[in-house]
């Protein structure tokens, strides 16, 4: 098994550029979990210096029994220790409501195990427990600051992807809108030898052309992936399934959500009207002057929505897959690949599909849910439907799709492992 090391995240305001630590020794692999090093400098000397540093850290009790405090960078030690093979792809993992960085631990470990020389995985820690009641915007601002801190810590990274669960998907969508920006480059387009003659004091417009590349946190955006995220909110019929579609309960939930989940509850049920503005989720399906929500989503090479087709009592199928009721698969949901026994439907979407949908519904009077669908489907999405119908863990499908740890030695939602593998196997590097 590939040895992975974790390192505690720095405060979001600090500029810390530690270099990855020394690999752990092979004999410890079966006895201890990955080693947690204090941030420090990567030894620049020869092999002798590396060995001495390792012994020094062992003397300080470096190797610790399994323990998780969350919010750490996970990477392959051997790959990160070599300047020639430092992973260049940063994966940010975001937890959902009442969650923590620990919720993504299993998936983070699988990422590093399968792509040891490709990725550095950071499990966000800035929004956990009761902090997830603070609202999508406040959480999104915190996540954006945390991402910038991580990017400063890993100056070698060039690409960025987001993987988010439940409410974390909305938080990630807000954060990328805040992190959206451009970088400019000058490209040579002229061929004449006299373009750079000494007589000219500045470059000729015929010789150079300035191009702009869209960046997220200064990096190339690759994958934006959500798991059971209420993209359309929780207000619509059966969008909060445990209310059983009963209209009086759904109305009551909209009125009282803020008592249970604070500002996040208001945002989910589209009951917020801060400063007379439209509900935040409606604003997030378009660009605003300072937050380019849709431009940021469009910048990613892939956008993927994993959705529970059944037994998810927290997030409905429509809202998590960004579909209208009639667009949900009608046929019996069957396993399509034995490697992924809980993946039952995969749907891609092209630019032509987007145009056709827009033209077909152009004359209708739209409600809030329809408005969000139209906004979000301005860009293409891959939709992956998941079913735990035959699983003993089906009643907790909302967590099973992510795989979370119940205790130190037992994965409560282990049946969702194939969903995690499917994500990694289709990850765009």
C-alpha positions in Angstrom: 0.0 0.0 0.0 1.2 3.4 -0.8 2.4 5.3 2.2 0.7 8.7 2.6 1.6 11.5 5.0 -0.6 14.2 6.4 0.3 17.7 7.5 -1.6 20.1 9.6 -3.1 23.0 7.7 -1.7 26.5 8.4 -3.8 29.4 9.4 -5.6 30.9 6.4 -3.8 34.2 6.8 -0.3 33.0 7.0 2.0 32.5 4.0 3.6 29.2 4.7 5.6 27.2 2.2 6.8 24.1 3.9 8.1 21.3 1.8 6.9 17.8 2.2 8.5 15.7 4.9 10.5 12.5 4.9 8.8 9.2 3.9 7.9 6.8 6.7 9.8 3.5 7.0 8.3 0.4 5.5 8.2 -1.7 8.8 5.7 0.7 10.3 3.1 0.3 7.5 1.2 -2.5 9.2 1.4 -1.1 12.7 0.7 2.6 12.3 -1.4 5.0 10.3 0.3 7.5 8.1 2.7 9.8 10.0 1.7 13.3 10.9 4.7 15.7 10.7 4.8 19.3 12.0 5.2 21.8 9.2 8.9 22.3 8.4 11.5 22.5 5.7 12.3 19.7 3.3 15.9 18.7 3.8 18.0 20.0 0.9 21.1 17.9 1.7 22.2 14.5 0.5 20.8 11.1 1.6 22.6 11.3 4.9 20.7 14.4 5.9 17.4 12.7 5.0 18.2 9.8 7.2 19.3 11.9 10.1 16.1 14.0 9.8 14.0 10.8 9.9 15.8 9.5 13.0 15.3 12.8 14.7 11.6 12.8 14.0 11.3 9.2 15.1 13.0 10.2 18.4 10.3 12.8 18.9 7.6 10.2 18.6 6.7 10.9 15.0 4.8 7.7 14.3 1.4 7.8 15.9 -1.4 5.4 16.2 -4.4 6.0 14.0 -5.9 9.4 14.8 -7.7 12.0 12.8 -8.1 15.7 13.5 -9.2 16.6 10.0 -8.3 19.5 7.7 -5.0 18.2 6.5 -3.1 17.8 3.2 -2.8 14.2 2.1 -0.1 13.3 -0.3 2.3 10.5 -1.3 5.5 11.0 0.6 7.8 9.4 -2.0 6.3 11.4 -4.9 6.3 14.7 -2.9 9.9 14.2 -1.8 11.2 14.3 -5.3 11.3 17.7 -7.0 10.8 16.1 -10.3 7.6 14.4 -9.4 5.8 16.7 -7.0 2.0 16.3 -7.6 0.7 19.2 -9.6 -3.1 18.7 -9.1 -4.8 20.0 -5.9 -8.0 18.4 -4.9 -10.2 20.3 -2.4 -12.7 18.2 -0.5 -15.7 19.9 1.2 -18.0 18.4 3.8 -21.7 18.9 4.2 -23.9 20.2 7.0 -22.9 19.2 10.5 -19.9 17.5 8.9 -16.1 17.8 9.2 -12.9 17.2 7.3 -13.0 13.6 8.6 -16.0 12.8 6.5 -13.8 12.7 3.3 -10.9 10.7 4.9 -11.7 7.5 3.1 -12.0 9.1 -0.3 -8.9 11.2 0.2 -6.8 8.1 1.1 -8.1 6.3 -2.1 -7.2 9.3 -4.2 -3.6 9.3 -3.0 -3.3 5.5 -3.2 -4.5 5.4 -6.8 -2.8 8.6 -8.0 0.2 8.9 -5.8 2.3 11.1 -8.1 -0.6 13.1 -9.4 -2.6 14.7 -6.6 -2.4 16.5 -3.3 -5.7 16.2 -1.4 -6.9 18.8 1.0 -9.9 18.1 3.2 -11.4 21.5 4.1 -11.6 22.2 7.8 -13.0 25.8 7.9 -16.7 24.8 8.0 -17.5 22.1 10.4 -20.1 21.2 13.0 -22.2 24.3 14.0 -20.3 26.5 11.6 -22.2 24.9 8.8 -25.3 26.9 10.0 -23.7 30.2 9.2 -25.0 30.3 5.6 -23.7 29.4 2.2 -22.2 32.8 1.6 -20.3 33.0 4.9 -19.1 29.4 4.5 -18.1 30.1 0.9 -16.0 33.1 1.9 -14.2 31.0 4.5 -13.6 28.2 2.0 -12.2 30.6 -0.5 -9.7 32.0 2.1 -8.7 28.4 3.1 -8.1 27.4 -0.6 -5.8 30.4 -1.1 -3.9 29.5 2.0 -3.4 25.9 0.7 -2.3 27.2 -2.7 0.3 29.4 -1.1 1.5 26.3 0.8 1.9 24.3 -2.4 3.4 26.7 -5.0 4.1 23.8 -7.3 0.5 23.0 -8.0 -0.9 23.9 -11.3 -4.4 22.5 -11.4 -7.4 22.5 -9.0 -10.5 20.4 -8.6 -13.3 20.4 -6.0 -15.2 17.4 -4.6 -18.1 18.3 -2.3 -20.8 16.5 -0.3 -24.4 17.8 0.3 -24.4 21.4 1.4 -20.7 21.5 0.7 -21.5 21.5 -3.0 -23.3 24.9 -2.7 -20.5 26.2 -0.5 -17.9 25.2 -3.2 -20.0 26.8 -5.9 -20.0 30.1 -4.0 -16.2 29.8 -3.2 -15.2 29.2 -6.9 -17.2 32.3 -7.8 -15.1 34.3 -5.3 -11.8 32.6 -6.6 -12.6 33.2 -10.2 -10.0 35.2 -12.1 -7.8 35.5 -15.2 -4.1 35.2 -15.9 -2.7 36.9 -18.9 0.1 35.6 -21.1 1.9 37.1 -24.2 2.1 34.8 -27.2 4.4 35.3 -30.2 2.4 35.6 -33.4 4.8 37.4 -35.8 7.4 35.8 -37.9 9.4 38.7 -39.2 13.0 39.0 -38.0 12.6 42.7 -37.6 9.9 42.4 -35.0 12.4 42.7 -32.2 14.9 45.0 -33.9 16.9 47.2 -31.7 15.3 50.4 -33.2 11.9 49.5 -31.7 11.4 50.6 -28.2 8.3 48.5 -27.6 6.9 45.2 -29.0 4.9 45.5 -32.1 1.2 44.5 -32.0 1.9 42.4 -35.0 4.5 40.4 -33.0 2.7 39.7 -29.8 -0.8 38.8 -28.9 -2.1 38.9 -25.3 -4.3 35.9 -24.3 -6.2 35.3 -21.1 -6.7 32.0 -19.3 -9.5 31.6 -16.8 -8.2 30.5 -13.4 -9.6 29.4 -10.1 -7.4 30.5 -7.2 -4.7 31.1 -9.9 -4.8 27.5 -11.0 -6.3 25.6 -14.0 -9.8 24.4 -13.1 -10.4 20.7 -14.0 -13.2 18.8 -12.1 -16.1 20.2 -10.1 -17.8 17.2 -8.5 -20.7 17.1 -6.1 -22.3 14.2 -4.1 -25.9 14.5 -3.1 -25.9 18.3 -3.2 -29.2 20.2 -3.1 -28.4 22.4 -6.1 -32.0 23.5 -6.4 -32.5 23.9 -2.7 -34.8 22.0 -0.4 -38.0 24.0 -1.0 -39.7 22.1 -3.8 -41.9 19.1 -3.6 -40.1 16.0 -2.3 -36.7 17.9 -2.4 -36.5 17.1 1.4 -37.6 13.5 1.1 -38.2 12.7 4.8 -41.2 15.0 4.7 -42.8 12.5 2.4 -44.0 15.1 -0.1 -46.8 16.3 2.3 -47.4 19.9 1.4 -48.3 21.1 4.9 -45.0 19.7 6.3 -43.0 21.2 3.4 -44.6 24.6 4.0 -43.9 24.3 7.7 -40.3 23.3 7.0 -39.7 26.4 4.9 -41.0 28.6 7.7 -39.0 27.0 10.5 -35.7 25.9 8.7 -33.8 28.8 10.1 -34.6 27.6 13.7 -32.9 24.3 12.9 -30.1 25.2 10.5 -29.7 29.0 10.9 -28.9 31.0 7.8 -28.0 27.8 5.9 -31.6 26.7 6.4 -32.9 30.0 5.0 -30.7 29.6 2.0 -31.7 26.0 1.4 -35.4 26.9 1.5 -35.0 30.2 -0.5 -36.4 32.2 2.5 -33.5 34.7 2.7 -33.9 38.3 1.5 -30.8 40.0 2.8 -30.9 43.8 2.0 -33.9 43.1 -0.2 -32.0 40.9 -2.5 -33.3 37.8 -4.2 -32.6 34.4 -2.5 -28.9 33.5 -2.7 -29.4 30.2 -4.6 -31.2 32.2 -7.3 -28.4 34.7 -7.5 -25.9 31.8 -7.7 -27.2 30.6 -11.1 -25.9 33.8 -12.8 -22.9 36.1 -12.6 -23.0 39.2 -10.5 -20.7 42.2 -10.6 -18.2 40.8 -8.1 -19.0 37.1 -8.1 -18.9 35.1 -11.3 -20.7 32.0 -10.2 -21.6 30.6 -13.6 -18.4 31.8 -15.3 -16.5 29.9 -12.6 -18.4 26.7 -13.1 -18.0 27.0 -16.9 -14.3 27.2 -16.5 -14.0 23.7 -15.2 -13.3 21.0 -17.8 -15.9 18.7 -16.1 -18.9 19.2 -13.9 -20.3 16.0 -12.3 -23.4 15.5 -10.1 -23.6 12.2 -8.2 -27.1 11.7 -7.0 -29.0 9.1 -4.9 -31.9 7.8 -6.9 -33.6 6.5 -3.8 -33.4 6.2 0.0 -31.7 9.6 0.4 -33.9 11.2 3.1 -32.1 14.5 3.1 -31.7 15.5 -0.5 -34.1 14.7 -3.3 -33.1 13.1 -6.6 -34.1 16.1 -8.8 -32.2 18.7 -6.8 -29.1 16.6 -6.5 -29.0 15.7 -10.2 -30.2 19.1 -11.5 -33.2 17.7 -13.5 -36.8 18.2 -13.9 -39.2 15.5 -12.8 -39.8 14.2 -16.4 -36.1 14.1 -17.1 -35.3 11.5 -14.4 -34.6 8.0 -15.8 -37.9 6.1 -16.3 -36.6 2.6 -16.9 -35.6 0.2 -14.1 -32.3 1.2 -12.7 -29.8 -1.6 -13.3 -26.1 -1.9 -12.6 -24.2 -0.9 -15.7 -20.7 -2.0 -14.7 -19.9 -4.8 -12.2 -16.9 -2.8 -10.9 -19.4 -0.2 -9.6 -22.4 -2.2 -8.3 -24.2 0.9 -7.0 -23.8 3.1 -10.2 -27.1 2.6 -12.1 -27.2 5.4 -14.6 -24.7 7.7 -16.2 -25.7 10.6 -18.4 -23.5 13.1 -20.2 -24.7 16.3 -21.7 -23.4 18.3 -24.7 -23.8 21.9 -25.7 -26.4 20.8 -28.3 -28.5 19.2 -25.5 -28.4 22.5 -23.5 -29.6 24.5 -26.5 -32.4 22.1 -27.2 -33.7 22.1 -23.7 -33.6 25.9 -23.6 -35.6 26.2 -26.8 -38.2 23.6 -25.8 -39.2 25.5 -22.6 -38.6 29.0 -23.8 -42.3 30.1 -23.6 -43.2 28.7 -20.2 -43.9 30.6 -17.1 -41.2 29.5 -14.7 -41.1 29.0 -11.0 -38.0 29.3 -8.7 -36.9 25.7 -9.3 -37.2 26.0 -13.0 -35.2 29.3 -12.9 -32.4 27.5 -11.1 -32.4 24.6 -13.5 -32.2 26.9 -16.5 -29.3 28.9 -14.9 -27.3 25.8 -13.9 -27.8 24.0 -17.2 -26.2 26.9 -19.1 -23.2 24.6 -18.7 -23.0 20.9 -19.3 -23.2 18.4 -16.5 -22.4 14.7 -16.2 -25.0 13.0 -14.1 -24.3 9.8 -12.2 -27.2 8.1 -10.5 -26.5 5.9 -7.5 -28.8 3.3 -5.9 -28.3 1.4 -2.7 -31.7 -0.3 -3.0 -30.2 -3.8 -2.3 -27.7 -2.5 0.3 -28.1 -3.0 4.1 -26.9 0.6 4.3 -29.7 2.0 2.0 -31.5 3.9 4.8 -28.5 6.1 5.3 -27.8 6.6 1.5 -27.1 10.3 2.0 -23.9 9.3 3.9 -23.2 6.0 2.2 -22.6 7.7 -1.1 -19.6 9.5 0.5 -18.3 6.7 2.9 -17.9 8.1 6.3 -16.1 6.7 9.4 -18.2 5.7 12.4 -15.5 4.6 14.7 -11.7 4.2 14.2 -12.0 0.7 12.9 -15.4 0.6 11.2 -16.6 2.3 8.0 -20.3 2.8 8.6 -21.0 3.5 4.9 -18.6 1.1 3.3 -21.0 0.1 0.5 -20.4 3.5 -1.1 -16.7 2.7 -1.8 -17.4 1.8 -5.4 -18.9 5.3 -5.9 -15.7 6.8 -4.7 -13.7 4.5 -7.0 -15.9 5.5 -9.9 -15.2 9.2 -9.2 -11.4 8.6 -9.1 -11.3 6.3 -12.1 -13.0 9.0 -14.2 -11.2 11.9 -12.7 -9.7 14.3 -15.3 -6.0 14.9 -14.6 
